[in-house]
Amino acid sequence: MILTVLPSLMKQHPIGTKISKSQVYEAFNEQWIDIHVKNISNKLSELRIQTNPQKIKFALQQYCQDLGFEMFMQGNQVATENDYKIYANESIWSQLDSIMRAESKNEDSETELKINEIDAFVSKTEGFWKKYFHGGNVAKNISKGAKINDDKTPAIKSLDMWEKYFKGDSIAKYVLRRVGDNKYQFLHKSCQEYYAAQKILFDILSWKPNVVSVDNQQFQQQFETYVEQLSINHKLLNEELGIIQFIAERIHDNNQIFVNLKSRLFRMIESSKNNENVSIAAANAITILNSANVNMHSKDWSNIKIPYAILDHAFLEGTNFSNANLDHVRFYQTCLNKVNFTNASMNNIYFGEYAYLEGHDFVLNVQFSPDGTKIVSYSTDYKIRIWNSSSRQQLHVLEGHLNAITAVQFSHDGSKIVSCSWDKTVRIWDVLLGQQIQVLKGHSGNVVSVEFSSDDSKIASCSWDKTIRIWDVSSGQQIQLLTGHSDRVINVKFSLDSSKVVSCSKDMCIQVCNVLSGTQLLLLDGHEDEVTGVQFISNGSKIISYSKDKTIRIWDALSGQQIQLLEHANDIDGIQLSPDGSKVLSYSGDKTIRIWDLLSGKQLQVLETPSSVCRAKFSFDGSRIVSGSSDGTIRLWDVSSGKQIQVLEGHSGYITNVEFFPKGSKILSCSADSTIRIWDISLEREIQLTGEYLDVIKEVEFSLDGSKIVSSSEDKTVRLWDVQLGRQLQVFEGHSDHIRGVLFSSDGSKIVSYSYDKTIRIWDALSGKQLRLLEGHSKCVKKVQLSSDGSKLVSCSDDKTIRIWNISSGRQIQLLDGHSGAVADVQFLPDGNTIISCSYDRTIRLWDALSGKQIRAFEGHRHFVDGIQLSPDYSKFVSSSWDKTIRLWDISSGKQLLLFEVEKDIIEVRFSPDGTTIASCSNDKTVQLWDVLTGKQIQILNGHSNDIRGISFSMDGSKIISHSEDKTIQIWDVSSGKQIQILEGHNGRINCIHLSPDGSKIVSCSDDKTIRLWGSENSKIVDMTKDSVVDYVWRVGIQSGLLMKGSIWKKAKGLEDEQKLLVKQRGGIF
């Protein structure tokens, strides 16, 4: 379809313009109807009948819109023509309705007779004409006195002619596809969805107030009387996500036809406050706005009625839903911070997840009992906990281990649990009583793996003491001591009949031993690094192993011969067999999950993820895979297609395990964030959000005039945003790796980006075109700065070099070579002829930009120097180092003036605008202020709960703005050291903030994949007090994670007890 309409789209839109699905379908359907209008006109021309093509086109479009909407209403993709037979004896003229004209203009009695004959049939076939041509008469469309020469015109009344040219169909159905006798369809369901959406859209937009000059309140009152009649109020769109998407995309369409769409959808929501009969329209409207990723924060939506609305991923912070009807509303991964739900009706609402299981520290693993009724978990707190899987109540806490627990497993009958630990013991526990039954001692090193035999009579354990031990469960006695490995044993597994055990080791070998005799049966040698996992497969006839050598190997269990070799690009962290044993999945630090055919060794699918995969499991029917990653996300995949079905976000630490529930559509997960969570995956078909899906955003910066913001992201793109509207203006694509940083030229006409791909790129901000590609660095570009006159830029790199470039030509002017380690930072002095740099070689160096020669080296730091900043008068600079010191230097003499020592790693240092104060932030969660004259510490600003990532002074130096891994931005008064404001809302580490040139706004970006603009209506940052109200201006990016901090739920009706617990856990207030 895209290829069909590409030429016309290229004529309408400049190259580089983002084209929506709606625009593609608009162009395609225009072409499709034009083709048929032309065919109809040509065929009628053969009959010497002239037509009005524009009139036919309009009629067909209206017909398609009505039919598409009617199909949506009936939930049927096939239209049936029941009245076809009534036309059997009618003239072709009645079939054509009123869209033709006779060719001749000459008038005679013979023509009058023809017209009269036509009129006789019109009354029978007026339906199509009345609806689509506004009730005109067939005869009126034929010129009076038109002459049809009988000697040249075939028998027009003949149905054979109609069959010959139009196969008996009416012209309206000519644009449809016949799928059987009297049955018709659109070319594709998406075409039907497009036309249904068009019907709804134009129904909304065609309304006008009955008085031209009305104020907003009068407009709303008149509009409310009309909403009930709108087609959008006829049926919920929830099952027709395609229609939702087509309408949502038009909210962002530049075509002036759609300029009022967003405001009218908001008006529908308002209308529901006073009229519950428009609740369908209101629910559809808010669902569409949400699909368009429109910010809906801080709205007064008390008393609205939007049952069944889809608010997945919606940004609703601060919105008032008091007394609203929110029955059956979906709040999956929604931002509900500070939302007021007082007295709202919330029967059968959907959050998509359940209250999490609390109690542990860092959760290492979870596992279901064989019957699925219980969950066992263990943690870095040395405790094992047993939970009821349905009620999620904690049943027992098992205490006894004195060091880290490394493995826990249920017995096959579910009555016992075995655990092992770095305390060198194996322990057996009674599940029902929650008591320890046995302590198995004998290992002299950390025990890292245990397993029950198939009949639960024995336990196998392995240890860093290089041994495997077999234990009798009932007596606790050691039965066998198996030696043979020359290094730590990592894993041990029984064969299906429990007659053998297979083990793997750091010694790169796999060993098979007889359990009864203790003799070694096989020693499999082939891996080239530590073997981290092994097990029997194919009913014990084969062995599968995986290793840090990036391979999976399959072995013949009888001969010991290697059968298959499967390869990853990085260390393999785990494997799992499919339930039917035909496939195996593997996951790795190379950010992939791979599915293999066990018989052939062929790779069936590669599932790519944005971060390292920590765990992956097959579903019980083998049709899906769930994975957990280091970025805290859980992903659901379809095995046959390899496509990602769903992403579950909410964990704030990396995922340590994921499991499918044995019954029902739920997933169990545990994480380094100390929680165990349960997720509902029954709603796999999510609403398609039309806003920008951003990756982790690393940097944001205002243009010098404050009208635009530029951002860089881990998705390798640079994006340009309009500050006033939050609208994306350009996407700059070209980098092949993550972008390190981005900045505007002084006049805002260009954007410079630099990357791990070793390149610097210069872009035209207006057109989005790449102007220059600067290549020369052989490693990651760490920093770039422009000269004050904008003619040059300087760059530094991990390749230990500094390079100076001419911006207009893109040519390298100078190569400054002298550092013996990676260069971390570089800056021009105001004259543009002097450069200062710092390096991992522990030095700071001053350079002559013209000659490329070193002027001076500043030495004193005892570790990597990773940051410098010039004083406002450029006479001094401050440096920070991994040696946990901050040093102040005089540029002209090269002398060290002051030394400030801190206890933790320094993240950033900044001069105050007047140069009298230095601010630093470090991994001790504080901001520290230092007096430049005396060298004394002035203030310590305490308030962040996690490491601070950066700091900025306000323009007058009276305030400091800090941002942190605790997901907050904090504003401080410098003189008192008191915290003035905390800006909360991000759901991930804040990576960067930037103050607007006029000091009125702050832009921030985060690991939560959003950019947020903050501002205060009544003050600039410099004038801000504790009473100032700072709020979002806008947010871009898709909200992830269910957030409820500060939400109010007093007297909310319909919540289940478990939902109330979930709300409390997330910071909601009852």
Secondary structure, 3 states (H helix, E strand, C coil): CHHHHHHHHHHHCCCCCCCCHHHHHHHHHHHHHHHHHHHHHHHHHHCCEEECHHHHHHHHHHHHHHHHHHHHHHCCCCEECCCHHHHCCCCHHHHCCCCEEECCCCCCHHHHHHHHHHHHHHCCCHHHHHHHCCCCCCHHHCCCCCCCCCCCCCCCCCHHHHHHHHCCCCCHHHHCEEEECCEEECCCHHHHHHHHHHHHHHHHHCCCCCCCCCCHHHHHHHHHHHHCCCHHHCCCCCCCHHHHHHHHHHHCCCCHHHCCHHHHHHHHHHHCCCCHHHHHHHHHHHHHHHHCCCCCCCCECCCCECCCCECCCCECCCCECCCCECCCCECCCCECCCCECCCCECCCCECCECCCECCCCCEEEEEECCCCCEEEEEECCCCEEEEECCCCCEEEEECCCCCCEEEEEECCCCCEEEEEECCCEEEEEECCCCEEEEEEECCCCCEEEEEECCCCCEEEEEECCCCEEEEECCCCCEEEEECCCCCCEEEEEECCCCCEEEEEECCCEEEEEECCCCCEEEEEECCCCCEEEEEEEHHHCEEEEEECCCEEEEEECCCCCEEEEEECCCCEEEEEECCCCCEEEEEECCCEEEEEECCCCCEEEEEECCCCEEEEEECCCCCEEEEEECCCCEEEEECCCCCEEEEECCCCCCEEEEEECCCCCEEEEEECCCCEEEEECCCCCCCCCCCCCCCCEEEEEECCCCCEEEEEECCCEEEEEECCCCCEEEEEECCCCCEEEEEECCCCCEEEEEECCCCEEEEECCCCCEEEEECCCCCCEEEEEECCCCCEEEEEECCCEEEEEECCCCCEEEEEECCCCCEEEEEECCCCCEEEEEECCCEEEEEECCCCCEEEEEECCCCCEEEEEECCCCCEEEEEECCCEEEEEECCCCCEEEEEECCCCEEEEEECCCCCEEEEEECCCEEEEEECCCCCEEEEEECCCCCEEEEEECCCCCEEEEEECCCEEEEEECCCCCEEEEEECCCCCEEEEEECCCCCEEEEEECCCCEEEEEECCCCHHHCCCCCCEEEEEEECCCCCCECCCCECCCCECCCHHHHHHHHHCCCEC
